[in-house]
Amino acid sequence: MRRRTVLTTALLGAVAGPALTAQTARAAVPGPSVTLSGTTQLDSQAIYFVSYDGLVNNNSFQKNGLLTYRGYQYAAWYTADRSAVVARRALGATTWSKITLGHKLKSDDSHNVISMGVSRTDGRLHLNMDSHSDGFFYVKSVAGLLDNAASTAWTSAVLGAVQTSLDGLALTTQFTYPQFVATPDGGLQLSYRVGVSGNGRNALAEYGGSSWTALGEWSASTGTYTSVHGSSTARNMYLHGIDYDLNGRLHSFFTWREQNAAVMCNAGGITNHDTGYVYSTDRGRSWRNDAGTVVGTTGTLGTVAVTDTGLVVDSLDPDHSLMNQESQATDSAGLPHAIISYVPGRFGQCTTNYVTDRTANGRAFHLRKNASGGWTKTEIPIALNSSQRTKLVLDRYDNAYAIMPFGRIAGASKSSGHTDWKLLFDGSGLNAFGEVVIDETRVPQDGTLSVMYQEKSSGTTASALHVVDFRLPS
């Protein structure tokens, strides 16, 4: 989710000048490709139960369940006895060192994910876990742990006690969807939802290296939304992501979920509608629409609302089972990209069961802002065969990769305008349950795409949890 540095091979050719001969060709910018480079097992017996059509160890809003920092990769999950586990390995290593935390998953709810973050100012690892519309659990490592990984023993002593606040900052009793966001200056922010599905607000807290501060809410749940079927007066904004580019701009795609099912053609659908986009140039203190107009100020009554103009960049009514919380990225020019998915109108204008209909006819789309300032959407011509979500990454050449349910990977080249989507890896041999977690932090560091997935099981029978690595074009 970071801006990538593009290799300027054309410039190298220009420098050669007279030395170039007719037989010397400039190196072509490569298109997308994935090469399987290794696989490791995190846990032979990870906890397994299906809730909200997903697994607690593999959910799209798990930012980050897998991350890389200074030559080491970190992973977090729940094992069979419900204990929270965090592990690390040196990049390239085939084994992981594990620490079992003093916390056990409190309920069979797949929303109770573990998310990790890094505060670069003090080299700490942060974890937030086990929260769905109630309290949360937080762990902060000793200072310098991640800066001195090779010389620091990986034991429980390096992780602090499990807390039910952010070092005394309580935030809210209705807390969901923790997402750690590294700031350009080395700090750390925590994005979360206050309230419940259909009636909630997005909020931010910030860690500057010594303490946490609540910045406040930045999206609204109020206002009236009206479809051709009916109206709703409460909702929440579901984020596809919240990420800084290397220019310091904070980007967020989203969809709205209405509280009142009257806005749908059929009660078996889902009330999500429209893909919106906002950005911030002041670290999340204020928010602008695509045209650059300020539409919300964090911590005030003037937050981003469904009635604000200029938010929608792809319009869609609630009758097509539009999914929430998929994925986003920014390219080397700072332009935002997202993956969204829904049931296209050619399969009917009214979904009646969002899981069944998305599994039968759902398609993912690549939505991106182009250099001229407009928006372009391309259907990825591969059936989802799942109700679940797809993840997005961009490589150093701005080629796009969609990591789909069951660990399938599709790619599209920048040179084609991201229109030549094709399947690069079909997931053969993984036996993955469905949704997967990706290490979005590793791709810009060493060009490796790491994917964490859990094997299919049944009932509550524990199953193996793995990380599989793919080399992207170098």
Buried (B, 14 or more C-beta within 10 A) or exposed (E): BBBBEBBEBEEEBEEEEEEEEEEEEEEEBBBBBBEEBBBBBBBEEBBBBBBEBBBBBBBBBBBBBBBBBBEBBBBBBBBBEBBBBBBBBEBEEEEBBBBBBEBBBBEBBBBBBBBBBBBBBBBBBBBBBBBBBBBBBBBBBBBBBBBEBEEBEBEEEBBBEBBEEBEEBEBBEBBBBBBBBBBBEBBBBBBBBBBBBBBBBBBBBBBBBEEBEBBBBBBBBBBEBEBEBBEBBBBBBBBBBBBBBBEBBBBBBBBBBBBBBBBBBBEBBBBBBBBBBBBBBEBBBBBBBBEEEBBBBBBEEBBBBBEBEBBBBBEBBBBBBBBBBBBBBBBBEBBBBBBBBBBBEEBBEBBBBBBEBBBBBBBBBBBBBEEEEEBBEBEBEBEBBBBBBBBBBBBBBBBBBBBBBBBBBBBBBBBEEBEBBEBBBBBEEBBBBBBBBBBBBBBBBBBBBBBBBBBBBEEEEBBBBBBBBBBBBE
